[in-house]
Every structure is written in structure tokens, then in C-alpha cells.
Amino acid sequence: MTTSAGSEADSAPRKQRHPTPERPAVPRWRLLGDVGFDSWYEDEVPLGVCAEIDGLFVDLPPRPRERFTLLGCAPDGALADLLDRLPAEALGTDRAWLGDLALTEPEPSPSWSGEYLGDVVVLGHRPSRTRPGTVDVDLDGLLHVYDRTDAAVRPGAVTQFVLLGGDGTRYGVCQDVTGVFRERGAPPVPQVRLLGCRPQAPLLAAMDAVGQSTKAGLRRRRIRAEVHRIAADGTSYRVIGAVVSGTVAAVAPSPLGGGSFDVTVDSDPQEPLPTAVLDILTRWHDGPPARRNMWSGYDRELRHRWLMVAAAHQSVVPDRPAGTTYDLDGRFVTDIDGFYCAIGEAINGPGGYFGGNLDALDDGLRGRSGAATPFRLVWHDSTVAREHLVAGYDRRRLAPAVTLGYLLGMFADHHVQVELR
């Protein structure tokens, strides 16, 4: 009987296949911080490297506006004028916009610097039930905080708050205020997971304490680490604003292999970074960008994040001599963060940094940031900035907008000759 080719193949000895050992994932993140905090906090202790960090980059909904009420208020200045002149139907609209409002003590206190409300709109007012002859005023706005989860602690023994406008002018006094003082909020992302983690000894000690619910055990599981991005050449740099902070809650062997672990951390209250920051970090993976304006397609928030990455890569270099001419590409200066990106690259090349806010810009103009003053700045396509950097209110900074004229004044104060083209 003739055997078919298929049968011959079936009868041939089969080559035994062994499973290929899984290659461990390449670490992308380095953690530097401290664990336990038994004596003092150290922010440079190596804790380990990780392939991924789940929960560090999350897109949150926009921060909601808040409601405040000034109780027993005796208004003055612009606040009194606004309440006197506006009809009821105008309250709560742009016509009832007050701007910035500071709450301070009648006498300066070393223990409390005040609280600041931004982008304030008056919603309504009515006679106060608790203090005859005064009014209760309802406001809409945002409390100045670094992080939306931040607390605002009520000062002790304060029986009256002085109200000041953004320029320090007096807006009146009030007996009390609601909506401002509060405990720290819950974490927007309850847990962060360190995936494919290869821990160093301090983090291993925290992992070994998992399951210990005593006060000492909880302390041993406490971790706070700055997150650093590992670049293609193996060096790393801090990702400004990226922090893993909380209590180690669970540990398991990682499917990413290499003897690594997946570590779950119950997170402290803090805002994560937007997921689009990962795109910025990818662009910097091989080092600073080779060409200018790679930030130009980002919105203002991400331009600010680009600046933070540029700042993390900043190195101390000798200032170029006074009298040097620098060319600023102004085509994409459609907001103040675009200006900071552009001036950084004008002075220090693609991906360069020369300040990410007015204080940092002022520091840069004082030297040790790449350029000695006086110098000459040729601002190309300056009409873009003239159109966009105009007077108004900056709702991102909760402050008056930075104008082109203001920047030119800063340059003049530092003896920088600006040629607008």
C-alpha cells in the first residue's frame, strides 16, 4: 500500500518544542525617594526600576468650579460697586465678573498667609440673617491650590476676614466664609501599580511589611518616590510632577518576567499627569529634540508639560558672551507657554529651556542660563504674539494675562535689545 505524503509526514519523528523563556521587560522608569521616613526624608534613595507604572498618567475631567459664600459681608470698593449697579438678571454672568479675591486677617499673621480665589463671579446677594446691616454674597470661582486635592486650613481665632482685590485694593470685610476651608480631598486615582518592578533594598523592606497592620507596619510600608524616565542611553531624568506616594498594599510576581514584581500602592491624594505627557516623553527618549518647534502642535497645557521636560534636561552651561544675537521663531507664540518654549529654543537650541514662568524668566535674564546680558533678541513673526499676548485674564494661571508689552518691559529692564520683525 502506497503511503501518502501526508501520512509520511505524520509518521516522521516530531521535533520537540520547548517553551521560550520570556524576556524580561525593559525598565522605563526609575524611582528615587524614601521609604518609612523613620528619621528624615531623603529624596534620592534608589528604590528600584519598573517597566510600567499604571495610574501615574490618567486624564481627569476638568476641575469643577466652586461655590463660596461671604457671610456678614460689608462690601467696599469694586465689590460694593458691582453689587450696587448690577440688576439681578446680570448676576452670574460675565457682567458680574469680579476677578481675583483674597481672604486675609485684619492683622498680618505669620501662621496664615491667606487664601486666594480666582476667576470669581458674583452669583447673588441678600441681607444677612446673622449680622444686621450686612449681606451674604454668593460667589463662583476657583480656590488657588497647587493640586485640586489640596486642603485649605481655617486659621484659628479669626472673627473677621478682610477682602482684597487682585491688586491689593480693599473690597470690604466679612464675618465668615463657606466653601473655602476643607480637608484634603480623596485621591483621584486610588491606586498606582508598579509593573515589572525590580526593587532595591528599601522598597523590598516595604514589600516585606505587607500585611502588617500595626502603626509601625504601616509606617514601614510608606513610600514617596520621584519618578525618573530612563532614556535610550540608560541615563534618567526626573519627570517633574510625577510622584508615587502612598502605602504599599500588595505584591505579586510579575508576568513581565525576569524575577520582577507587580507592586500595588494605595495612593495619597494627588493629581496624576495627563496621558499625553507620555507622547512628550517619547519624543525625548533619544535625548533632546534635533529640531525646533516640536512643541508647536500641543495645546497650552501640554506646552507647559513640554517646558517641564525641557527643565529636567537643563544643564549648567557657560553663558554665551554679552552682545550675542539670538533669533526667536515667533510663528507659534499663541500663548505665554508658547513664548517660554520659543525663548528657550532661541537661547539654548532645540528643546532648550530659559524659564517656564515670569520668575524663572527673570532668573534666566540674570545669567547662568545660557546667555549673558546685555544681548540682542530678534523676534521673528512678532505679529503673532502681538495678536495673542494681550491684556485680559488668564484662566489657567488665575491671574492677569502676561502681555507682549510686559515681556518687552522685562527685557528692557535687563538691557536686552529686542527687534520685532
N, C-alpha and C positions, 0 to 999 in steps of 0.2 A: 504494500500500500504506500502510495506516494504521500510524503508528509508535506503539507503546505508550508510556505514561508512563514506564515503566521504561527503555525504550530512549532516550527523550529525555533522561532524567537521565544515562544512561551517556554520551551524546554531548555533554553540556554540558562546557564547559571546567572542569577541576578546579582548585580553589584550592590553590596550592602551600603546604605546611606546612613551616615552618622549626622546627627543634628549639629549645625554650625554654631559654635559658641557666639552668643550675642555680643557685639562690640559695645562697650560702654559708651554712653552718650558723651559728647564733648561738652565740658563745662562752659557755660556762657556768663556766669555771674560769680563774683567773689564777695563774701560777706566779711566786713570788718566792724567790730563793735565790742560788746562785752556781754557777759552772762552772770546773773546772780547779784551783781552790784553790792558785794559784801562790804567793801571798804570805800572805794571811789570809782566813778565811772570812767572807763577807758574806751575811747572810740576807735582805736587802731589795733585791737586784738584780733588776729586772724581766727575766724570761726569756721571757715570751710568754703567750698565751691559747690555750685549747683548747675545742673543742666537747664532747668526751667524754674520759674517762680510763679505759681498760679495765684492770682489775686493781687499782684503788685500793680498791674496795668488793667484798669477797669474804667469803662465810660459811665459816669454818673449823669443823671439828669441835671439840668441847670439848677443852681442854687435858688431855692424859692425866696421870694421877697417876704419880709417880715412885718408884723404889726406891733406898734408901740403906742402907749397912751401916756401923755403927760398929765398927771393928776394935780389938781390945785395949782394951775399954771397962771402966773401973772405975766402975760406976754409983753415984749418990748421990741423995738427996732423992726427988722424986716418981718418977723413973725407976727407982731401986732398989726403991721400994715397989711399983711396978707389976709389976716382974719377979718380986719375991718372992711376991706374993699371988695372982697370976692363974694358974689352971690352963692347960695347953697349949691346950685347946679354946677358951679365951676370947681367945687372941692373934689379931690380925687382925680383931677385931670392935669394936663401939663401946665395949666394956668395956676395950679396950686403947688407947683414945684418949689421947694424951699432950698434944696441943695444939701449942704453938709450941716450937721448939728452935733455939737459936743456937749456932753454932760460932765460938769466938774463940780468940785466942792467950793463953797464960798471962800474958804481959805486954802491956799495950796497945801497939799498933804504929801509927805514923802512916801506914804504907803499906798497911794492910789493916784494914778495919772489921768483918770477919767475914762469914759467910753465915748466912742465916736460913731455916729450914724451917718450913712452916705446915701445919696440919691433920694432924699426924703421928699415925700409928697404929703400934703395935709389932706386927710380924708374927711374930717369934720370936727366940730367942737360944740360944746354945750355947757351950761352953768354947772359948776362943781357942786356935788352934794356934800362934800366933806369940808369945803373951805369957802364960805360965802364970799362973793365978790371976785372969785376966780373962775377959770374954766378948765374943763378937761379936754385935751386935744388929742385926736386920733391921728396917727401917722403911719405911713407905709414907706419902707426903705430897707436898708441892709446894715447890720452891725459890722463895723470894721473888725475882722478877725483874720488871722493867718490861714486858718483851716476851719471849714464850716462846722466841725465838731467842737471847736474851742468853747470853753466855759467863759462866762463873764461873772465875776465875783462881786457881790454887793459890798460896798465899803461899810464898815461898822460906824454906828453912831452918827450917821448923816441924816439930818432932818430937812435938808433943802438942797436942791440941785440948781446950779447956775447953768443957763443955756447960752452957748456961744455959737456964732456962725462960723463958717469955714475960714473967714479972715480974722477971727477973734473978736468980732463985734458982739455986743451983748444982745441976746434975743429974749431975755427975761429970766424968771426963776420958776421952779415947780416944786411942790411938796414931795412928790414921789413919781415914779415911772414904772410902768409894767411892760413886759416883753423883752427887756434888755438883759436883766440878770438871770442866769440859768446855769445849771450844771453842764458838764461836758456831755456832748451827745453820744449816742451809740455808734460803734464803728460801722461805716457804710459797707465795708467788706468784713464780715465777722471772722473769717479765717484766711490765712495765707499758707500755701503749701510749697515747701522747698522740695523739688522733684529731682531725683538723681543726685542727691546731696552727698558729698564726701566731707564729713565733719572733721574739724580739728578738736583737740582735747577739751577746750572749754565747752564747745557745743555738745560733744559726747557726754560730758558730765550732766548737762541739762537733759539730754535724751535719757540718760540712765535714771534720772529722777522722775520720769513719767510714772504716774500712778501714786506718787506721794502727795497727799492732800494736806499735810501739816503746813503750818506757816513757813517753816524752814524749807520744806519740799517745794512749795510754790515759789519761794524766792530763788531756789536753785534752778527752777525752770524758766525764770525770766530772761528774756533776750531782747537786746536792742542792737540792730546792726545797720550800718550804712551799706547800701548795695553798690557794687562797682561792676562795670561792664568789662568783660575780658575781650580785648581786641584780637585781631588776626595774628599779631606778632607775640601774643601771650602777655603783653602788658595790660594793665587795667586802669580805669579811671572812674571816679565817683560819678554816679548818676544823681545829680542834685535833686532832692525831693523824694528819692526812693529809699524807703526805710522799712525794715521788717522789725516790728516791735510788738511784744506780747508774751504769751506764756506757751511753752512747748506742751502740746496736748496729746500727741500721738506720734508713734514712729513705726514704720514698716519697711521691710526690704523693698527696694525699688525695682520695678520691671525693666528699668533702663539699664540694669546690669552693672558690672564692674564692682560688685560689693557695695553699691551706693544705697542710700536710704531715701524714703519719702517722709518728710517731717512736717507735721501739721502744727501750726502756731495759731492759737486763739489771739486774734489781733486786738491791739489797743485802738481807741478811736483816732482815725487819721484818714485823710483823703488819699485814694490811690492816684497814680498818674494816668492820663488818658492813653488809650491803646495806641494812638497814632504816634506816641513817643517812640514806640518800637521801630517805626519806619525811619525816624531820625537817627536812632542808634545804629540801624543797619547801614545807613549812608556813611556813618563814621567808623564802620567796623574795620576798614583797612587803614584808618588814620584820617586826618583832616581832609576835607574835600579838595580836589585838584582844581576846581574852577569856582568862580564866584556865583552868587545868587542862587545856589541850590535851595535856599530857604524861601525863595520868592513865591512859590506856589502854595505855601502854607497860610492858614488864617492867622489872626493876630495871636491867639493863644499858643499855637504851635511855633510861631516865630519866637515867642518868649521861651519856649522849651528848647528851641534850637540854640538860643543865646546861652542857656544854662549848660548845654553840652559843650558849646564853644568855651565857656568859662572854665569848665572842668579840664579842658585840654590846654588852658593857658599856661604858658611857661614864662619864667622871668628871662627876658632878653634885653640886651643893652638898647637904650633909646637911640633911634637914628638922630643924626645931628640936628640941632636947631636950624631953621631955614629950609628944611626939606619940603618938597611939594608932594601932596597926596591927592589922588583922584577918587572922588566919591561917585559911584554909579547910583544916581537918584531915580532911576526908572521905576523902582518898586517901593519907594518910600511913601506908602499909602497909609501908614500909621506909625506911631512912635517906636514900636518894636522893630518895624522895618528900618527905621533910621539907625537904631542901635546895631542891627545886623550889618547895614551898609557902612557905617563908620568903622566898625570893627574890621571889615574886609579892606576898607580904604587904607587903614593904618597897618594892619598885620596880615594882609593877604587872605586868600580863600579860607573860610572858617575862622577868621580872626575875631578877637574879642577886644573891645575897648570900653566896656561898660554896658550894663543892661538896665540901668535906671539913672536918674539925674545925679544922685550922689556918686555912683560908680563912674559916670562920665566925668564928673568934676575931679575925682581922684585920678582918672586917666590923663586928664589935661595937666595934672601936676607932675607928670613924669613917671618913669618906671613901668610904663605900659606899652612901650614901643616907639614913642615919639616925644622928643624934647621940644618944648615951646621956646620961642615962637616958631610956628610953621605955617605953611600956606596950604589951604584946602580948596581944591577946585571941585565945586559941587555941580556935576553934570545933570541935566534934566531936572533942574530945581523947581520947575513949574509944577511937578507932581507934588512935591512937599508943600509948595505954596497953596495948592488946592486942598490938601488933606490935613496938614498940620495947622489947624485954625482954632480960634477961640471957641470954647464950649465946655461941656462936662464930659469927663472920661469915665464911662460907667464900668470899665474894667478896673481902673485904679481907684475909683470912688474919690475923685479929685478933679480939680480943673484941668482941662486938656493942656498938654505941652504944645506950644505953637512954634512955628518956624522962627518967628521973631524972638522968642525966648531963647531958643538954641543959638541964634546968631549973637544974642547978648552974652551968653555964656562964653562963646568963642572969643568975643571981643575982650571980655574980662581976663582971658588967659593969653591975650596977644596973638590970637590965631587970625590970620588974614583969610577971609572966606570970599571966594569968587563964585558968584552964582551964574550958571550958564543954562 
